Amino acid sequence: MIGPGTGGARSCRTLSPQQRPDREANVLIAVAQTNYMPKIATMTIQINEELRTYIDPLSADEYEALERSLLADGCRDALVLWGDVLVDGHNRYALCTKHGIEFKTTQNTRFKSMDDVRLWMIENHLGRRSVSDFQRGVLALRKKEILQQRRQELEAQQQAQQADAGPADEAETSAASPAEPVVIPNRQALARAARVSSNTLGQIEKIQKDAAPELVRAVKSGEISINAAAAVAEMPVDKQVAAAAEGRKALKELARQAREAKAKAKVPSMDTVAGEDELETEPPVEAVEDYPAEVARLRRLVAALTEERDSLKKKVMHLTVALSEARQDK
């Protein structure tokens, strides 16, 4: 028997005559459900500020789109926790808490350290389409740094164990299974993981190392390309800051100046080229580790040499004209 009620829908089930042998024992069992509200997780979720800011935040448009999706469809993906620490889903957690939206959580039991958490976050975000090329490059470089640090710690630990071990302990240590080596991907493997070229990853690394914070923000906002920002990063910091403050046009102009200065510095003048012994020898093809980057470098060198050749041709033409006029005057 189902009927309406002020508190919501009410479902009732009446026992059969076999289940109620006499009138006095006649029992009516009712199961009532009143004013159903989404059940919000009552566990305490801790927010680690380093993990919350480890990945660049969503743009305002992306955040609003996520909010609309959660309001329309609910939170379909579970939030990832390490114990009670939130690892993945900070934006969803904030929005679900704000609007009272039900969400689920899942524990990742493979995490043993914060570095494990960071590496998982990096791998997780490298596969997301919403992450920009620059952000993916930064994450790939962070992965390299973590693995390098892990390898150094492992080697130091092994050296300490060997130094403290006696002859008998050394035999036991050699018989025991060695620790799993830490594999550090090369530049090309990191670039493939970040879905960028090796040359682009090198430019991102240069920006991370030499660019002023204002220039980095300009790259993230899309005011300047990665290629142009890498060129600007070679300029003095005060020029970077001034150009970033002026905007896109000033950044493009400073990038052009940086490229021209670099091209002129790479082309040897006729005074310095005295013989083959003074020329810088190119590495053999077998020694080239990053072929795309090497091809890009050679193309830039060809462009610079072509520009120098055209300039010399103009000088020769002007000298020829001047010589002809001088002969006519005689």
C-alpha positions as CSV (number, residue, x, y, z in Angstrom):
1,M,0.0,0.0,0.0
2,I,1.6,3.3,-1.1
3,G,0.1,6.7,-0.2
4,P,1.1,10.3,0.0
5,G,2.3,11.9,3.2
6,T,3.4,15.3,4.3
7,G,6.9,14.1,4.9
8,G,7.3,12.4,1.4
9,A,6.4,9.1,-0.1
10,R,5.4,6.3,2.4
11,S,5.6,2.6,1.6
12,C,3.6,0.1,3.8
13,R,3.6,-3.7,4.0
14,T,0.8,-5.6,5.8
15,L,1.5,-9.1,7.2
16,S,-0.5,-12.1,5.8
17,P,-3.0,-14.0,8.0
18,Q,-0.4,-16.7,8.5
19,Q,1.9,-14.1,10.0
20,R,-0.8,-12.7,12.4
21,P,-2.6,-15.6,14.2
22,D,-4.9,-13.4,16.2
23,R,-6.4,-10.0,15.9
24,E,-4.4,-8.6,18.9
25,A,-1.2,-9.6,17.2
26,N,-2.2,-7.9,14.0
27,V,0.9,-5.7,13.2
28,L,1.4,-3.2,10.5
29,I,5.0,-2.7,9.4
30,A,5.7,0.5,7.6
31,V,8.9,1.7,6.0
32,A,8.8,5.4,5.6
33,Q,11.1,7.6,3.6
34,T,10.8,11.4,4.3
35,N,12.3,14.4,2.6
36,Y,15.3,12.5,1.1
37,M,18.5,14.5,0.8
38,P,21.8,13.5,-0.8
39,K,24.0,11.7,1.6
40,I,27.3,13.6,2.0
41,A,30.4,11.9,3.2
42,T,30.8,12.5,6.9
43,M,34.5,11.6,7.0
44,T,37.0,14.4,7.5
45,I,39.0,15.1,4.4
46,Q,42.3,16.9,4.8
47,I,43.5,19.4,2.2
48,N,47.2,19.5,1.7
49,E,48.1,22.9,0.2
50,E,51.1,21.6,-1.7
51,L,49.0,19.0,-3.4
52,R,46.1,21.4,-4.0
53,T,48.5,23.8,-5.8
54,Y,50.7,21.2,-7.4
55,I,48.7,21.4,-10.6
56,D,47.9,24.8,-12.2
57,P,44.3,25.9,-11.3
58,L,41.5,25.8,-13.8
59,S,40.6,29.0,-15.7
60,A,37.5,30.8,-14.7
61,D,35.6,29.4,-17.8
62,E,36.8,25.8,-17.0
63,Y,35.7,26.2,-13.4
64,E,32.3,27.4,-14.3
65,A,31.9,24.6,-16.8
66,L,32.8,22.0,-14.1
67,E,30.2,23.6,-11.8
68,R,27.5,23.4,-14.4
69,S,28.4,19.7,-15.1
70,L,28.3,18.8,-11.4
71,L,24.9,20.5,-10.9
72,A,23.4,18.8,-14.0
73,D,24.9,15.3,-13.7
74,G,26.3,15.0,-10.2
75,C,29.8,13.9,-9.3
76,R,30.4,10.8,-11.3
77,D,34.1,10.3,-10.6
78,A,35.3,9.3,-7.1
79,L,37.7,11.6,-5.3
80,V,41.1,9.9,-4.7
81,L,42.4,9.9,-1.1
82,W,45.6,8.8,0.6
83,G,44.4,8.1,4.0
84,D,42.3,11.2,4.8
85,V,44.4,13.4,2.5
86,L,42.7,14.5,-0.8
87,V,44.9,13.7,-3.8
88,D,42.7,14.2,-6.8
89,G,39.5,16.2,-7.1
90,H,40.1,19.4,-5.2
91,N,37.8,21.5,-7.5
92,R,35.0,18.8,-7.4
93,Y,35.3,18.6,-3.6
94,A,35.0,22.3,-3.2
95,L,31.9,22.5,-5.5
96,C,30.2,19.5,-4.1
97,T,30.6,20.9,-0.6
98,K,29.3,24.2,-1.7
99,H,26.2,22.8,-3.4
100,G,25.5,19.7,-1.2
101,I,26.2,17.3,-4.0
102,E,26.8,13.7,-3.1
103,F,30.3,12.3,-4.0
104,K,32.2,9.1,-3.5
105,T,35.8,8.5,-2.5
106,T,38.4,5.8,-3.2
107,Q,41.7,5.0,-1.5
108,N,44.9,4.5,-3.5
109,T,46.8,1.9,-1.4
110,R,49.9,2.0,-3.6
111,F,51.1,5.3,-2.2
112,K,54.0,4.9,0.2
113,S,55.4,8.5,0.1
114,M,54.6,12.0,-1.0
115,D,56.8,11.4,-4.1
116,D,54.5,8.5,-5.0
117,V,51.6,10.8,-4.7
118,R,53.3,13.5,-6.8
119,L,54.3,11.0,-9.6
120,W,50.7,9.7,-9.7
121,M,49.3,13.2,-10.0
122,I,51.8,13.9,-12.8
123,E,50.9,10.8,-14.8
124,N,47.2,11.5,-14.2
125,H,47.3,15.0,-15.5
126,L,49.6,14.3,-18.5
127,G,46.8,12.3,-20.0
128,R,44.2,15.0,-19.6
129,R,43.2,17.0,-22.7
130,S,42.5,20.2,-20.8
131,V,46.2,20.5,-19.8
132,S,48.2,22.9,-22.0
133,D,51.4,22.0,-23.7
134,F,53.4,24.2,-21.3
135,Q,51.8,22.6,-18.3
136,R,52.4,19.1,-19.6
137,G,56.1,20.0,-20.2
138,V,56.5,21.3,-16.7
139,L,54.9,18.2,-15.3
140,A,57.3,16.0,-17.3
141,L,60.3,17.9,-16.0
142,R,59.0,17.6,-12.5
143,K,58.8,13.8,-13.0
144,K,62.4,13.8,-14.1
145,E,63.5,15.8,-11.0
146,I,61.6,13.4,-8.6
147,L,63.2,10.3,-10.2
148,Q,66.7,11.9,-10.2
149,Q,66.3,12.6,-6.5
150,R,65.0,9.1,-5.8
151,R,68.0,7.6,-7.6
152,Q,70.4,9.7,-5.6
153,E,68.8,8.7,-2.3
154,L,68.8,5.0,-3.3
155,E,72.5,5.2,-4.3
156,A,73.4,6.9,-1.0
157,Q,71.4,4.3,1.0
158,Q,73.2,1.5,-0.8
159,Q,76.6,3.1,-0.2
160,A,75.8,3.5,3.5
161,Q,74.7,-0.1,3.8
162,Q,77.9,-1.3,2.2
163,A,80.1,0.9,4.4
164,D,78.4,-0.4,7.6
165,A,78.4,-4.1,6.5
166,G,81.1,-6.5,7.5
167,P,82.4,-9.4,5.4
168,A,79.6,-11.7,6.5
169,D,77.0,-9.0,5.9
170,E,78.4,-8.3,2.5
171,A,77.9,-11.9,1.5
172,E,74.3,-11.7,2.7
173,T,73.7,-8.4,0.9
174,S,75.1,-9.7,-2.4
175,A,72.9,-12.8,-2.1
176,A,69.8,-10.7,-1.4
177,S,67.8,-9.4,-4.4
178,P,69.0,-5.9,-5.3
179,A,66.7,-2.9,-5.0
180,E,64.7,-2.1,-8.1
181,P,66.7,0.5,-10.1
182,V,65.2,3.9,-10.7
183,V,64.8,4.4,-14.5
184,I,65.0,8.1,-15.6
185,P,63.4,8.7,-19.0
186,N,65.5,10.5,-21.6
187,R,64.5,13.7,-23.2
188,Q,62.6,12.1,-26.1
189,A,60.7,9.8,-23.7
190,L,59.7,12.7,-21.5
191,A,58.6,14.7,-24.6
192,R,56.4,11.8,-25.8
193,A,54.8,11.5,-22.4
194,A,54.1,15.3,-22.5
195,R,52.9,15.1,-26.1
196,V,55.3,17.8,-27.2
197,S,58.5,17.7,-29.3
198,S,61.9,17.3,-27.7
199,N,62.8,20.9,-28.9
200,T,59.6,22.3,-27.2
201,L,60.5,20.4,-24.0
202,G,63.9,22.0,-24.1
203,Q,62.4,25.4,-24.5
204,I,60.0,24.8,-21.6
205,E,63.0,23.8,-19.4
206,K,64.8,27.0,-20.4
207,I,61.7,29.1,-19.5
208,Q,61.5,27.3,-16.1
209,K,65.2,28.1,-15.5
210,D,65.7,31.6,-16.8
211,A,62.3,33.3,-17.3
212,A,61.0,36.0,-15.0
213,P,57.8,35.1,-13.1
214,E,55.9,37.7,-15.2
215,L,57.1,36.0,-18.4
216,V,56.0,32.6,-17.1
217,R,52.5,34.0,-16.4
218,A,52.4,35.4,-19.9
219,V,53.1,31.9,-21.3
220,K,50.4,30.3,-19.2
221,S,47.9,32.9,-20.2
222,G,48.6,32.4,-23.9
223,E,50.0,36.0,-24.4
224,I,53.2,34.5,-25.8
225,S,54.1,31.2,-27.4
226,I,56.6,28.7,-25.9
227,N,59.0,29.3,-28.7
228,A,59.0,33.1,-28.4
229,A,59.1,32.9,-24.6
230,A,62.2,30.7,-24.7
231,A,63.9,33.4,-26.9
232,V,62.8,36.2,-24.5
233,A,64.1,34.2,-21.5
234,E,67.6,34.9,-22.8
235,M,67.2,38.6,-22.4
236,P,67.9,40.5,-19.2
237,V,65.2,40.1,-16.5
238,D,64.3,43.8,-16.5
239,K,63.5,43.7,-20.2
240,Q,61.4,40.5,-19.7
241,V,59.4,42.2,-16.9
242,A,58.9,45.4,-18.9
243,A,57.8,43.5,-22.0
244,A,55.4,41.3,-20.1
245,A,53.8,44.4,-18.5
246,E,53.3,46.1,-21.9
247,G,51.6,43.0,-23.3
248,R,51.6,40.7,-26.4
249,K,53.1,43.2,-28.9
250,A,56.1,44.1,-26.7
251,L,56.8,40.4,-26.0
252,K,56.8,39.6,-29.7
253,E,59.2,42.5,-30.4
254,L,61.5,41.4,-27.7
255,A,61.5,37.8,-29.0
256,R,62.4,39.1,-32.4
257,Q,65.3,41.1,-31.0
258,A,66.5,38.0,-29.0
259,R,66.4,35.8,-32.1
260,E,68.4,38.3,-34.2
261,A,71.0,38.7,-31.5
262,K,71.4,35.0,-31.2
263,A,71.6,34.5,-34.9
264,K,74.4,37.1,-35.3
265,A,76.3,35.5,-32.4
266,K,76.2,32.1,-34.0
267,V,77.5,33.2,-37.4
268,P,81.3,33.4,-37.4
269,S,82.8,36.5,-39.0
270,M,85.3,36.3,-41.9
271,D,88.0,37.6,-39.6
272,T,87.7,34.7,-37.2
273,V,87.4,32.0,-39.8
274,A,91.1,31.6,-40.6
275,G,91.1,27.9,-41.3
276,E,89.4,24.6,-40.8
277,D,91.2,24.1,-37.5
278,E,89.5,27.1,-36.0
279,L,86.0,26.0,-36.9
280,E,83.9,24.2,-34.3
281,T,83.6,20.6,-35.2
282,E,80.1,19.1,-35.5
283,P,79.4,16.0,-33.5
284,P,79.1,12.8,-35.5
285,V,75.6,11.6,-36.3
286,E,75.9,8.6,-34.0
287,A,76.5,11.0,-31.1
288,V,73.3,12.9,-31.7
289,E,70.7,12.0,-29.0
290,D,67.8,14.2,-30.0
291,Y,67.4,14.2,-33.7
292,P,64.4,16.6,-33.9
293,A,66.3,19.2,-31.8
294,E,69.4,18.8,-33.9
295,V,67.4,19.3,-37.1
296,A,65.8,22.4,-35.7
297,R,69.3,23.7,-34.7
298,L,70.7,23.1,-38.2
299,R,67.8,24.8,-39.8
300,R,68.4,27.9,-37.6
301,L,72.1,27.8,-38.6
302,V,71.2,27.5,-42.3
303,A,68.9,30.5,-41.9
304,A,71.5,32.5,-40.2
305,L,74.2,31.6,-42.8
306,T,71.8,32.4,-45.6
307,E,71.1,35.8,-44.1
308,E,74.9,36.4,-43.8
309,R,75.4,35.3,-47.4
310,D,72.7,37.7,-48.7
311,S,74.4,40.5,-46.7
312,L,77.8,39.8,-48.2
313,K,76.2,39.7,-51.7
314,K,74.9,43.2,-51.2
315,K,78.2,44.4,-50.0
316,V,79.9,42.9,-53.1
317,M,77.4,44.6,-55.3
318,H,77.9,48.0,-53.7
319,L,81.6,47.7,-54.0
320,T,81.4,46.6,-57.6
321,V,79.2,49.7,-58.4
322,A,81.6,52.0,-56.5
323,L,84.6,50.6,-58.3
324,S,82.9,51.0,-61.7
325,E,82.0,54.7,-60.9
326,A,85.6,55.3,-59.7
327,R,87.0,54.0,-63.0
328,Q,84.6,56.2,-65.0
329,D,85.7,59.3,-63.1
330,K,89.3,58.6,-64.2
